[in-house]
Amino acid sequence: MGLHDVTEEQRDKMVEGMIKMLGLERKHPSKEELEREIIDYLSKKHPCSLATCGKDGMPRISVVDYKNDGLTLYVMTEGGAKLKNIEENNQVAIGLGTSTQTMRSVRGVNIWGTAEIFTDDTPEFARGLELFKPFLEDIEKMTGKPAQLPPGIMKLIRVTPTKMIYFHYNKGIGNALWET
């Protein structure tokens, strides 16, 4: 084991101790309960970072806006290195977190999954666009004109999770693992 490695057992004991220190009982939600917790958290639209890595091995992180449909996340983008990386390696990671001003406020989810890119000539792009409708309507309110998406420019990234780790200390949930 390396100098900074922590085993899952050690991490679990630390989380257990932290939750106990807060005067809470640690909860171990079922897979269905955990899914409901994560979907509730995703629906609150917290800051989101999308990590990609292309075949050159150089990691890239992008702060993105997202919409979710259950546990599946969608990102609308005009392009950039993240798309090139996803084309070369569709395994991505996502981090969403809430400010940790206090230990009880620790809440967040780390997501690992598979990313797919859709263009504006696909049904999946149209489906994703429906999720972003409130955002597009806000543009129309501000400008007085419907949002214009130039053909061929915008892309939709769909991330299907394969593994997630969720924390919600105020509810006694820490290091809760969800896997497909």
N, C-alpha and C positions, 0 to 999 in steps of 0.2 A: 504494500500500500504506500502511495506517495505521501509526501509531507502534508498536503492539504486535503487528502481524501477523507470523507466521512461516509461510513457505511449507512445503508438504509436503516439498520437497527439503531445506530447512534442518532441519526436524524430523527427517527421516530421517538426516541426517548427524550430528545431535546424539545420536540414539539409537545409531547405529553407534559413535560415539566413546565413549559411556558403556559400552556392552557391551565394547568393546575395552579400555577402562580397567580393567574388572573382570577382565581376563585371559581373557575368553571369546570364542568364535567366534560371530558372529551367525548365527542360523538363520532361514531363510525357509520355514516349513512350507507344505505343499500345503494346499488348501482342506479336504480330508478330515482331515489331521493337525491343522489348526487347530481344526476342529470338535471333534475328540476332546479336545484341550487345553482348550477352552472348556467343554465338557460336564463334564470332570473338575473344573474350577474351580467351576462352578456347583453341582456336587453337594456341595461342601464347605460350602455355606450361609453365605457371608460376608455382612457387613452390606450391605444393599441400599437404594439411594435411587432412588425413582421420581419423575421430573420430568414434569409436565404443564403445559399452557398452554391456557386457555380463549379464547373469542373476544374477551375484554377485553384480551388480551395480557399479563396478569399471570402470570408463572411461579409454579409451586408445586412444592415438593419434599417428598416424604413418605418417611420411613424405614419400610420395610415388611419383613415376613417373606415369603418366597417359597418355592415348590417349582418344580422344573423337570422337564420331560419332554423330554429331549434339549435342544435350544436354546430351546424355548418355555418361558416363565416364567408362573407362575400366582401371583396374590396374592388372598388372601381378605380381605375388608374389610366393615365395617358401614356404610361410606358416607363422606361428607365431600366437600370441595371437589374432590378428585381425580376423583371420579365425574362431577361436573358438567363439569369441564374435559374429560374424555375424551368425554363426550356431545357437546361442542361442537367438539372437535378431537382425533381419535383418534391423532395422532402423539405418541409419548412417547419419553423417554430414560431409561436406567437406568445407574447406576454401581455397580459392585461393586469393592471394593479391599481389599488386605491392607496392614497397617501397614508403613510404610516406615522401619523402624528402621535398616535398612542398605540400601545400593543393591542388593545381591543379593536382598533380600526384596521388591523392587518386583514386584507381581503384581496384575493386575486386568483388568477388561473394561468398556468403555463400549459400551452397546447403544442403537441407535435402532430403533424399530419401530412397529407398529400395535397398538393396544389395543382389545379388545372386552370388553364387560361382559355377564355372564350372571347370571340370577336363579335361585333355587332350584327353579324349575319347568322347567329345561332339562336335557337330557342332558349338556351340557358342564359344568354346575355339579356334577352327580353325579360326573363324571370328575375334576374338580378336587378334590372332597371326598375322593376316594380317595387323592390325593397327600398330603393333609393328615391322613390317618388316624393316623399316629404322634403327631402333635400332639394330636389329639382323644383318643387312647388315654392320653396322658400326663395330660390333664385328668381322665379317669376314674380313673386311679391315685391322683391327688392328692385327689380329692373323694370317691371311692367311688361316684360316680354317672356315668352316661354324659353326655357333653357335650350340652347342649341348645342347638340353634341355633333361635331363634325364627323361625317362618315369615315369609318376606318381608323379613327384616332383612339377612341376609348376602348379599353379592354376590361374584362371582368375576371378577377381571380376568385376561384372557389376553393376554400380549404376544408377538407373533410378530416376531422380529427381521428387519430388512431390511439392517442394517449393524452391524458390530461391530469394535472395535479392541482388541486383546489385547496385554498385556505380561506377560512372565515372564522377568525379567532373569537369574535363576539358570540358566535353560536357554538363554539367549542369544536369546530372542524379545522383540522390541520393536517396537511400532507395527505389529503384524501386522493387516492389513485383511481382513475377511470381508464379502462382500456377496452378496445374493441374485442 
